[in-house]
Amino acid sequence: MDFLVNELSLHGQYTNERDFKQSFDLLLSCGQQIENQGHSCYYSRELITRKVMLELDLRQVVKNTGDLNFIRQITNLVSKRGPFWSENRQHSEDDYFEYQREIVTDTAIAEVAWRIANQQNCHAVSFKPSRFNCSPLAVEWHQSADVLPIDVQNFWDVATLTTFLKNSLKPPISWEELIQQCIKSYPHLTFANNLLDVLNSEPFSESIAERVKELLSILDELNTCFGKDGKFSSRGQEIKKNSFEKKKAIFTDSSDSEKHDFRDAMIFKKPDSPTGETIFCPFHGKIKMGREYRIHFNWPKEKPTDPLYIVYIGPKITKR
């Protein structure tokens, strides 16, 4: 699945460099989400000359931020690194595309429209705010006497894009595919590399796999909810209350007797340890769908900045 950055969504709408920098950072976050899911985000070589503020183009406004890291990052991105959709351009200069009665041939949204019309999975990403903060974009491809309407799905915020990307995943058909999808979908979790050792000996279950993803999604979000002071944000407090503290919570600690009787079984290899360190992880997520499954992870973390390790996914360990 490909996403093309809509250069037309830069049209001189910003009043200061700070707002533009925040907007570009948001666009970069969208691009990172796309890449995290194994897809591609392509840029336009025309971005560098698009008007950002009054008579100032992107190159000038980026320079005016005075942020050397930002200047290097953006200059390299839009003039050298890309990747650029024009390197694999598929619509021609003779194709005639319109959006809201304006000719858009030679732009990213024309390219996306062409690819959609030719059965390719392609979407647009736009700057926010802009006059392109709507979806779908109703593009028209004029072909001789005919006009082909094409709806271009368009994204401009991380939350909507992330939801779309996760919902676009085909359901896994094996434990291996499940783990691969989870590693891509939940970048704020650190997965042990031996999760399949137990899972591969179990018959695959679509319903259990789906529930695994639901629980991991909660943990992935929770791990982004720490403030600079190390405390939970309001969203983190909400997740903790709903998923960890309620009666019949889906995430719980093991009982004292379980920690005693099954201690060895709940000691796991620390995923990123070069020396083979182990870690005791009695905290777990609960899945009961015909079979009882557990997801073991390190909780509470010693420090907010510590990784959140997923060390075990499989049948309940503490069965008596």
TARA-V707273 format. One record per residue. RES is the residue in three letters. PSI is psi as a letter, one per 20 degrees, with the letter a starting at -180 (NA if undefined). OMEGA is omega as a letter, one per 30 degrees, with the letter a starting at -180 (* if undefined). D_FIRST is the distance of its C-alpha to the first C-alpha in Angstrom with 1 decimal. Layout:
res->(RES/RES)
psi->(PSI/PSI)
omega->(OMEGA/OMEGA)
d_first->(D_FIRST/D_FIRST)
//
This chain:
res->(MET/ASP/PHE/LEU/VAL/ASN/GLU/LEU/SER/LEU/HIS/GLY/GLN/TYR/THR/ASN/GLU/ARG/ASP/PHE/LYS/GLN/SER/PHE/ASP/LEU/LEU/LEU/SER/CYS/GLY/GLN/GLN/ILE/GLU/ASN/GLN/GLY/HIS/SER/CYS/TYR/TYR/SER/ARG/GLU/LEU/ILE/THR/ARG/LYS/VAL/MET/LEU/GLU/LEU/ASP/LEU/ARG/GLN/VAL/VAL/LYS/ASN/THR/GLY/ASP/LEU/ASN/PHE/ILE/ARG/GLN/ILE/THR/ASN/LEU/VAL/SER/LYS/ARG/GLY/PRO/PHE/TRP/SER/GLU/ASN/ARG/GLN/HIS/SER/GLU/ASP/ASP/TYR/PHE/GLU/TYR/GLN/ARG/GLU/ILE/VAL/THR/ASP/THR/ALA/ILE/ALA/GLU/VAL/ALA/TRP/ARG/ILE/ALA/ASN/GLN/GLN/ASN/CYS/HIS/ALA/VAL/SER/PHE/LYS/PRO/SER/ARG/PHE/ASN/CYS/SER/PRO/LEU/ALA/VAL/GLU/TRP/HIS/GLN/SER/ALA/ASP/VAL/LEU/PRO/ILE/ASP/VAL/GLN/ASN/PHE/TRP/ASP/VAL/ALA/THR/LEU/THR/THR/PHE/LEU/LYS/ASN/SER/LEU/LYS/PRO/PRO/ILE/SER/TRP/GLU/GLU/LEU/ILE/GLN/GLN/CYS/ILE/LYS/SER/TYR/PRO/HIS/LEU/THR/PHE/ALA/ASN/ASN/LEU/LEU/ASP/VAL/LEU/ASN/SER/GLU/PRO/PHE/SER/GLU/SER/ILE/ALA/GLU/ARG/VAL/LYS/GLU/LEU/LEU/SER/ILE/LEU/ASP/GLU/LEU/ASN/THR/CYS/PHE/GLY/LYS/ASP/GLY/LYS/PHE/SER/SER/ARG/GLY/GLN/GLU/ILE/LYS/LYS/ASN/SER/PHE/GLU/LYS/LYS/LYS/ALA/ILE/PHE/THR/ASP/SER/SER/ASP/SER/GLU/LYS/HIS/ASP/PHE/ARG/ASP/ALA/MET/ILE/PHE/LYS/LYS/PRO/ASP/SER/PRO/THR/GLY/GLU/THR/ILE/PHE/CYS/PRO/PHE/HIS/GLY/LYS/ILE/LYS/MET/GLY/ARG/GLU/TYR/ARG/ILE/HIS/PHE/ASN/TRP/PRO/LYS/GLU/LYS/PRO/THR/ASP/PRO/LEU/TYR/ILE/VAL/TYR/ILE/GLY/PRO/LYS/ILE/THR/LYS/ARG)
psi->(p/q/p/p/p/n/h/i/i/o/k/k/i/q/i/r/h/g/h/g/g/h/g/h/h/g/g/h/h/g/h/g/g/g/h/h/j/j/a/p/p/q/r/p/i/i/h/h/j/q/p/g/p/d/j/p/r/g/g/g/g/g/h/i/h/j/o/h/g/g/g/g/g/g/g/g/g/i/i/g/g/c/q/p/h/h/i/l/p/h/q/r/h/i/q/o/q/q/p/l/j/p/p/j/q/j/r/h/h/g/g/g/g/g/g/g/h/k/k/q/n/q/r/q/p/q/q/p/q/r/i/j/m/q/p/r/p/n/q/p/o/o/o/d/i/q/p/o/p/p/o/o/p/p/q/j/q/g/g/g/g/g/g/g/g/h/i/i/p/q/p/q/j/r/h/g/h/g/g/g/g/h/h/h/h/m/i/j/q/o/p/q/j/k/h/i/g/g/h/i/j/q/p/q/o/g/h/g/g/h/h/g/h/g/g/h/h/g/h/g/g/h/i/j/k/p/r/h/j/i/r/q/r/h/h/g/h/g/g/g/g/h/i/h/i/r/p/l/q/i/p/r/q/q/r/g/h/h/h/g/h/k/g/h/i/j/p/q/p/p/g/k/o/i/j/k/q/r/p/o/m/i/q/q/q/p/p/n/m/g/q/o/q/q/o/p/r/o/p/q/q/g/q/h/i/q/q/o/p/o/i/p/o/a/q/p/h/k/p/NA)
omega->(a/l/a/l/a/a/l/l/l/a/l/a/a/a/l/a/a/a/l/l/l/a/l/l/l/l/l/l/l/l/l/l/l/a/l/a/l/l/a/l/a/a/l/l/a/a/a/a/l/l/a/l/l/a/a/l/a/a/a/a/l/l/a/l/a/l/a/l/l/l/a/a/a/l/l/a/a/a/a/a/a/g/a/a/a/l/l/a/a/l/a/l/a/l/a/a/l/l/a/l/l/l/a/l/a/l/a/a/l/l/l/a/l/a/l/a/l/l/l/a/a/a/l/l/a/l/l/g/l/l/l/l/l/l/g/l/a/a/l/l/a/a/a/a/a/l/a/l/a/l/l/l/a/a/l/l/a/a/a/l/a/l/l/a/a/l/a/a/l/l/l/l/l/l/a/l/l/a/l/l/a/l/l/a/a/a/a/l/l/a/l/a/a/a/a/a/l/a/a/l/a/l/a/l/l/a/l/l/l/l/l/a/l/a/l/l/l/a/l/l/a/a/l/a/l/l/l/l/l/a/l/l/l/l/l/l/a/l/a/a/a/a/a/a/a/l/a/l/a/l/a/l/l/l/l/a/l/l/l/a/a/a/a/a/a/l/a/l/l/a/a/a/l/a/l/l/l/a/a/a/l/l/a/l/a/l/l/a/a/l/l/l/l/l/a/a/a/a/f/l/l/l/l/a/l/l/l/a/l/a/a/l/a/a/l/a/a/l/l/*)
d_first->(0.0/3.8/6.9/10.3/13.6/16.0/19.2/21.3/21.1/23.7/26.8/29.8/29.5/30.5/34.1/34.1/32.3/31.9/29.9/27.6/27.1/26.2/23.7/22.1/22.1/20.3/17.5/17.5/17.3/14.1/12.6/14.1/12.7/9.1/10.3/12.4/9.8/8.5/5.5/6.8/9.0/11.1/14.7/17.3/20.6/22.4/21.9/25.0/27.2/26.1/28.9/28.6/32.3/34.9/35.3/33.5/30.1/27.5/29.3/32.6/31.4/29.6/32.9/34.9/33.3/35.4/32.9/32.9/29.9/27.8/29.1/28.2/24.7/23.8/25.7/24.1/20.5/21.1/23.5/22.7/19.8/16.9/14.5/15.1/13.1/16.5/16.7/14.4/15.5/15.4/17.6/21.3/24.0/25.7/23.1/24.3/22.0/23.6/22.8/25.9/28.2/27.0/25.7/22.3/21.8/20.7/18.7/15.1/15.3/16.7/14.0/11.3/13.9/14.5/11.0/11.1/14.6/13.7/11.5/8.0/5.2/5.9/8.1/11.1/12.8/16.6/19.7/22.0/24.6/24.2/24.8/21.1/21.0/20.3/17.6/16.9/18.0/20.0/19.5/21.9/21.7/25.3/26.0/29.8/31.4/28.2/25.8/22.4/21.2/17.4/16.2/13.6/12.4/13.5/13.9/16.9/17.9/16.8/18.1/16.3/12.9/13.8/14.9/11.9/9.7/12.6/13.1/9.7/10.6/12.4/16.1/17.2/19.7/21.7/22.9/21.2/17.8/18.9/20.0/16.9/14.8/17.7/17.9/14.3/14.8/18.4/18.9/22.4/23.7/25.0/24.8/27.6/26.7/29.1/27.7/27.3/31.0/32.0/29.0/29.0/32.6/31.6/30.4/26.8/26.6/23.6/25.6/26.5/23.0/21.9/24.9/24.3/21.0/22.9/25.6/23.5/21.7/25.2/26.2/23.2/24.0/27.7/27.4/26.3/29.3/32.0/33.8/35.5/38.6/37.0/37.4/34.9/33.6/34.4/31.0/31.8/35.2/33.8/31.4/34.4/36.7/34.6/33.2/35.9/39.2/39.5/41.5/39.4/36.7/33.6/34.1/37.6/39.8/41.7/45.4/48.1/49.2/45.8/45.4/48.8/48.4/44.8/44.6/43.9/41.1/39.4/39.6/36.4/35.3/34.0/30.4/30.7/34.4/35.4/38.8/38.0/38.9/38.8/38.1/39.6/37.1/38.9/36.6/34.1/31.9/33.2/31.6/33.9/32.5/35.1/34.8/35.3/32.6/32.5/30.2/32.5/31.9/34.1/35.6/37.1/35.9/38.7/37.1/34.2/32.6/32.7/29.5/29.0/29.1/27.8/30.4/30.7/28.9/31.2/34.3/36.8/38.8/41.9/42.9/46.7)
//
